C-alpha cells in the first residue's frame, strides 16, 4: 500500500500494476504536485475535468506520455451548466414548442447541442451521474380569455414520467415559475424542455435591460451534477 499526504492528512492507495492504458484525452496536465500529493514512482499528475479522477503519468515527469495509471482516488469537480434564451416566443395554440437555449453563461461537463432540426435544444451531459435540472420561463398572457400552459422535460426525446407542470393563466398576467427535476443520466444523453398551451395570447418573453436592471431572458435554465 502506498501512503500519500493530502491537506495534512493521509490517503491510502493500493499498489498499482503499471501498464499501458488508453490515453485519457480529456485530462488536464499539471506541472507540479497539487496539495502535496506525491505521485507513485514519479511522474506527473493529471485530473479528469469531468469525473475528478486523478492519474499519474509513468513517463518522464511533466511529459505528455501515453501510459497513465488511475490512482483510484478522485477530487471533486463541479459539473454544471447555466444557459438561457433571449428571444420572445409567441406560442401557437395546441402546438408543442421545444425550448431553445441560445446563450451559455458558463459550463463544465454540460453543453447545449442541436436537435435533428438544427435547433439548440439539447442539454447534454458529458459523464454518468444524477443531475438536477432547473428552468424558469417568463410567461406572459395577454387578452382573449383564460387559458393554461404546460411544460415538461424529455430524456432522449421521450417525455419523462411525472415531469409536467401546468399553470392556469388568467387574462393579462405575467408569471415566473421555477421547477427543479432530478434525472439519472449516462454520458452523452440529453434533456429538453417543452411547452404547450391550448389557448392564444401566450408568450415566453424576453425583456431588454433598462438600467440599473439587467436583461431578463425569456428562459433561464440550469444543470448540476449532484451524485455519481
C-alpha positions, 0 to 999 in steps of 0.5 A: 500500500502506498501512503500519500499526504493530502491537506495534512492528512493521509490517503491510502492507495493500493499498489498499482500494476503499471501498464499501458492504458488508453490515453485519457484525452480529456485530462488536464496536465499539471506541472507540479504536485497539487496539495502535496500529493506525491505521485507513485514512482514519479511522474506527473499528475493529471485530473479528469475535468469531468469525473475528478479522477486523478492519474499519474503519468509513468513517463518522464515527469511533466511529459505528455506520455501515453501510459497513465495509471488511475490512482483510484482516488478522485477530487471533486469537480463541479459539473454544471451548466447555466444557459438561457434564451433571449428571444420572445416566443409567441406560442401557437395554440395546441402546438408543442414548442421545444425550448431553445437555449441560445446563450451559455453563461458558463459550463463544465461537463454540460453543453447545449447541442442541436436537435435533428432540426438544427435547433439548440435544444439539447442539454447534454451531459458529458459523464454518468451521474444524477443531475438536477435540472432547473428552468424558469420561463417568463410567461406572459398572457395577454387578452382573449380569455383564460387559458393554461400552459404546460411544460415538461422535460424529455430524456432522449426525446421521450417525455419523462414520467411525472415531469409536467407542470401546468399553470392556469393563466388568467387574462393579462398576467405575467408569471415566473415559475421555477421547477427543479427535476432530478434525472439519472443520466449516462454520458452523452444523453440529453434533456429538453424542455417543452411547452404547450398551451391550448389557448392564444395570447401566450408568450415566453418573453424576453425583456431588454435591460433598462438600467440599473436592471439587467436583461431578463431572458425569456428562459433561464435554465440550469444543470448540476451534477449532484451524485455519481 
